């Protein structure tokens, strides 16, 4: 297993940030969540000048964008009906026929079982949803012990980074609101910062979408 060292404060910040991204990309937007997000954006960890700009623009989006436009953007991007513009499941990108529950999903399920990671999901949902993966990261970094951080490192290296940048690229390309466009950019910055901080070289996979 990869050995990666994060100090406890850095791990807790990463846990908080990935937990927020879990809610953004897994759950439908609500005005209640927007009210919680506003003060968090004001103290968002500034990984770069770009992340500061993104968080400022997301805050402006929450003040000026129509809530229904953000809600419709969520469904257009991630839910449907019809073809989604940014599929949130990893196997869609890594499976040659863009199928759910592909080989990468089965590999991830084995990984979760091995490390005692479980979710309460509605129905028979694939576990390689970006929102669930971010929730797993949040929990692992939140533990702030070396074993959990090493597990998070493998999760990033083998099950998230190989396809997540393509997901954020599609969200950025197709989002019709500043909210989702810049949150995707902010997630890209965050993942890249983790990749650099943990000195990761993501597993190479062929992407089909």
C-alpha positions, 0 to 999 in steps of 0.5 A, a space after each residue: 500500500 502507498 505510504 502517504 503522510 498528512 498532518 492531522 490539520 491537513 487531513 481534517 481540512 481535506 475531510 471537510 472539503 470533500 464532504 462538501 463536494 459529496 453533497 454538491 455532486 450527490 444530492 439535489 440542490 436545496 436552498 437550505 444547503 445553499 444557506 449552509 454553503 455560503 459561509 463555508 465558501 467565505 473561508 474556503 481553503 485557498 489552494 491557489 489564486 484560481 481556487 479563490 476566484 472560483 469560491 468567490 464566483 460560486 458565492 456570487 452565483 448563489 446570490 444572483 442565479 435563479 435557484 430553479 436554473 441550478 436545480 435544472 442544471 443538476 438534473 440535466 448534468 447528472 440525472 436526466 431524463 435521457 442522456 446525462 451530460 456528465 455521468 457521475 459513475 466511474 464505470 461509464 468512463 472506464 467501460 468500453 461500452 459505457 455500462 454501469 456496474 462494469 469491471 471498475 465498479 466490481 473492483 471498487 466494491 471489493 476495495 470497500 468491502 476489504 476496508 469496511 466502507 459501507 453506504 446506505 443507498 437507495 436501491 441497487 445503486 452503483 457505488 462508483 458515484 463521484 459523490 459516494 467516493 468523495 464521502 468515502 474520502 471525507 470519512 477516511 481523512 476525517 479519521 486522521 490516522 495513518 492507516 485511513 490516510 493510506 487507504 484514502 491514497 489508494 482510493 484516490 490513486 486507483 478508483 477516483 483520479 483515473 477518471 474524475 478529471 474527465 467528469 469535472 471536464 464534462 461538468 465544466 463544459 456542459 453546465 449552464 450555471 456558474 454554480 456547477 461550472 465553478 464547483 467542478 473547477 474547484 473540485 479539479 483544483 482540489 483533486 490536483 492539490 491532493 495528487 501533488 501533496 500525496 505524490 500520486 501517480 494515478 493508475 492509467 486506464 483507457 477512458 471511453 467517454 
